[in-house]
Every structure is written in C-alpha cells, then in structure tokens.
Amino acid sequence: MTDFGHSPEGYQKKLVLPLVMQHLTPVWVTFLGLGAVSAAVMSSADSSVLSASSMFARNIYKNVFRPE
C-alpha cells in the first residue's frame, strides 16, 4: 500500500522510476537516485556535444583552414 493509490496509466507509464522512488523509498534515497539519473542524462548529452565538436574540428577546421 502506497499513497499513490492506483497503477500508472497513460502518460504516467513513462514516469514509473520517479513514481517508485517517490512513493516507495525514503526522501534521501529519492534525492540521490534522481540525482544519479539526471547526471547520467547530462553525461550523455555532454558526450554527444563533444563528439560533434571533435568531428567538426577534424573534418572541417583541419581540412579547410589548416590543410598542411
């Protein structure tokens, strides 16, 4: 028994992890868990930006502006 009251439906199915952490764990576990998920998402975004800038520097800048 939780204070959520019913099974997730519709758009709530996407929010299962945050709902579980909010309703089934202590507040400090929720804080650390959601912080870890946020850090993982930011790390993935950072990696994609770094990859794009590396490819730009290698393919465009090196070949067009510094061909030697």
Beta strands, then each sheet from edge to edge (+ up, - down):
end
